[in-house]
C-alpha cells in the first residue's frame, strides 16, 4: 500500500474530465439514435407486411444475439473494405468528428435500438387495444392513432426503461476504449503510460463511473416518482 500515490493523478484531472464528457456525449447520442431505430423497428415488427416484420425481427434477434464489441469491430474494420464506411467530419473536432467516434455512435446506437425496440414493444402491449378501435371509429387512420394516441402513452410507460438503457450505455460504452476512442476508460491507458501506475487510474475511473451512474439513477428515481404522481 505504501507505493500507492493518488497525487500523481492531479495533473491528469483535465484528461479525466474530458474523457468523462466524451463518454456522456457518446452514450447520449447512441441512446437517441437507438430510440429512433427502436421506434422504426417496433413499427416494422407490427406491420401487416410479412417481409417488413421479418426484417424487424431479424434486426433485433441478430443484434441482441451477438456481442457489442463484435458489432463495433465489424463497423470499424469489416464494413469499410465492403464500401460501408462512416466518414469523418473535421468540423466537429478531432474527437467528435473522427471516423472512429462517429462509427462508435452508429454501432452503439444500432445495438441500443434493438433493446429499445423490445422496451417499446412491451409498452405498446400494455396499452388497451380498445384504444386503436376507438381511434379508428373516430375516423383516424391507423398511423394517426398510433402517432397521437398510443405512442405517447407507451413512451411514458417505458421512460424509466429508457433511462436504464442510458445508464447501461454509459457503462457498456467503455468498450470503445479497446479501439482507441478517447473516452474516460481510455484515459487510464494514457495515464498508465505516463505515470507507470496501474491501480490509481483504474480506481479513479471506477469512481467516475460510479458517480455518473448514481447521478443518473437518482434522476431516474425522481422521474419515476413524478410519473407516478402525474398518473
N, C-alpha and C positions, 0 to 999 in steps of 0.2 A: 504493500500500500504506500510505502514511502516514495515510490517512483511516480505516483500519480500526481499530476500537476495541471489543474484546470486553468491556471492563469495563462498558460501558453496559448489558450484559445481566444484570449481577448482581442488580439489583432485581427482575428478572423470573424469577429462578430458581424461586420458588414456582409461578408460572404454567406454566413448562415441566414441573415435577414433576406438577402437577395434570393437565395435558394428556396427559402420558405415562401416568398412571394411568387416565385415561378411555379412552385408546387400547387399553390392555391389557384393561380390562373389556369394552369393545365387541367386541374381537377374540375374547376367550374365550367370551363369551355367544353370539356369532354362530356360532362353530365348534361349540359344544354344541348349539345349535339345528340347525345343519347336520348334525350326527351323527344326531340324531333323525329329521330329514327324509330323510337319506340311507338310514337303515335302513328307513324306510317305503317309500321309492322303490324300493330294490333288492328288497324283498319284493313290491311291486306288479309289477315287471318280471319276476319269476319266478313270477307267479301263473298258474294254469291258465285263468283267465278272460281272454278276448281284450280286452275293454274295459278291464280293470284294467291289463293290460300296456300297452295303448295310452296310457293316462293317464300311467303311469310313464315311458314312452319320450318322450312329448310334453313332460313336465316337464323332463327332463334335456336334451333337444335345444333347447328354447326358451331355457332359462336359460344353457346353455353356448354358445348361438349368438348371444347379444346382450350388449352391454357392461354391466358392472356399474353404471356411472354412469347409464345409461339406466334400468335397473331401479330404482335408488334414486329417481330423479326421478319415475318413474311411481308408486311407492309414496307419495311425499310430495305430489305435486301433481296427478296424473291420477286416482288412485283416490278421493280424498275427495269430488270432485263426484259420483261414482257411488255414494256412500254407504259406501265402504270406507275406514275411517279408524281408525288406531291411536290410542286415547285417551291423554291424559297421565295420569300417576299422581303427583300432587303430593307424596305421602308419601315418594317416592323421592328428592326433591330437585329443584332447579332444572335440573340437567343430566341425571341418570339418569332422572328422572321426566318429562322433557319429551317431547312428542309426536314431535319430530324424532329424539331419541336412540332412543326405543323403536321408531320406524319404521325407523331405520337398522339396528337389531338384526334386525328381521324381514327387511328387504331383503337384508342381507348373509348372514343365516342361510339364506334361501331359495336364494341364489346358491351358498353353500358346500355346501348339501345335494346339489346336482346333481353336484358334483365328488366329494363323499364317497360318493355312490351308486356312481360308477364305481370308486372305490377298493375299496369293499366287494364290488362285483361281481367284481373281479379277485381279491380274497381268497377269496371263495366258490368261484370257479372253480378255485382252487389246491388246494382240499380234495378228497381222493379221494372220488369219487362212490359208492364202495362203502360208505362210512360211513352214507349215508342208507339203503341197503338193509339194512345190519347193524342199524341202529336200528329200522327197521320190523319186521325179523324178531324183534326182542325184544319186540314188542308196543307200541312207542311210536308215537304219531301223528306225522304228517309235521311238524306245527308244533312238537312236543316235540323231535324230532330236531334241527330247525333251531335251536331256542332253547337247548338244553342241550349239544349236541354240536358242531354245525357252526359256529354263530355265534361262540362263544368262541374257537375256533381261527382263524377268519377275522379276527376283530378283532385277535388277537395278530399275525397276518401284516401287517395294514395299519396297525398303530400308528405305525410310522415315517412312513408316508404321511400319517397324521392330524396328526402333529407338523409335517410340512412344510406342511400346509394351514393350521395355526395361524400359522406363520411368514409364509406368503404373505398371510394375512389381516391380520396386523399392518401389512404394507406397503400392501396394497390398501385398507385402511380409511381411508387418507389422503384418499380421495375425499369423505368425509363433510364435510370442511372446506369444500368448494365450496358446500354448502347451509347453512353457518353453524353446524355442530355443533362444540362445543368439544372438539377432540382436540388432540394435540400439533402437528399440522400447522397447525391454525387459530391456534395460539399465535403463529405467525410473523406473521399478519395484525395481531394485537393489538400485538405488539412493533414491527412496522414503522410502524404508525400513530402510536405514541407516541414512538419514538426517531428516526424518519425514516431508519432503517438497513434495508438490504435484505440485504446479504451476510452480516452477522454472525448474525442469527437463523436464516437458512437453513442456514448451516454448523452451528450448534448443533443444529438439528433433524436434520440429516443424521447427526451423531454419535450422537444419541439413538436413531435408528432402527438405526444400525449396532450400537450396544451391545445393544439389545433383541434384534435378530435373531441376533447372535452368541452371546448367552447361551442363547437357545432352541436354536440349532444345537448348542452344546456339550452341553446337557442331552439333546437328541435323540440325539447320538452315544453318550452314556453309556447311554441306554435301549436303543439298538440292540445295543451290546456286551453288555448284561445279558440281552437276549433271546437272543442267540447262545449265551451261556453256559448259560442255562436250557434251551436246545433239546436 
